[in-house]
Amino acid sequence: MTTSSRVPRRLPDDGTRNAVAAGCLEQENAQLRRAVVSHATVDQALGVLVAVHRIAPAAGFGVLREVSQHTNIKLHTVAEMVIDWALGQQPLPETVERELDRAVQRCSRQEDAPDRPQ
């Protein structure tokens, strides 16, 4: 009975493989860093919405998502705008303010509605 094990063969490396691998790792690292910053920004904006509008954090995320979708602005950018507004650094753009008010009103109506029997 013969058993064979497949041993991976190493291909000769002319230096470009390592450079390509390093480039891929640098790109992935940069994407992860952007994701962490974006997540923190969204969390801060959620805190603003929870404090100002007295809504649940999960509902706050839904509000941010709706504003993003209805204004065609990236979620993290909407979050940055909300934070800047809360800090008094700049007013919300009119379209964002309008959509934010609408989304908060929809959210508040849903929270106030009696539970439906299932």
Buried (B, 14 or more C-beta within 10 A) or exposed (E): EEEEEEEEEEEEEEEEEEEEEEEEEEEEEEEEEEEEEBEEBBEBBBBBBBEBBEBEEEBBBBBBBBBBEBBEBEBBBBBBBBBBBBEEEEEBBEEBBBBBBBBBEBBBEEEEEEEEEE
